[in-house]
Amino acid sequence: MPWYAWLILILALGSIVGGLLMLRDTAKKLPLSEEQLKRIHQRNLEQDAKDAEDR
């Protein structure tokens, strides 16, 4: 492979890795209240029970 093909390949991989690292750094947790967390956990339990029933 010619040198410019390697250069393009390295730039493409660097762009992908850089984008993923930037995405990881800017990710933030959602500030949820205790009531919201409780509802989410309850909904998850209901869906797990429904899935187990369907099997």
Secondary structure, DSSP 8 states (H G I E B T S, - for coil): --HHHHHHHHHHHHHHHHHHHHHHHH-------HHHHHHHHHHHHHHHHHHHHH-
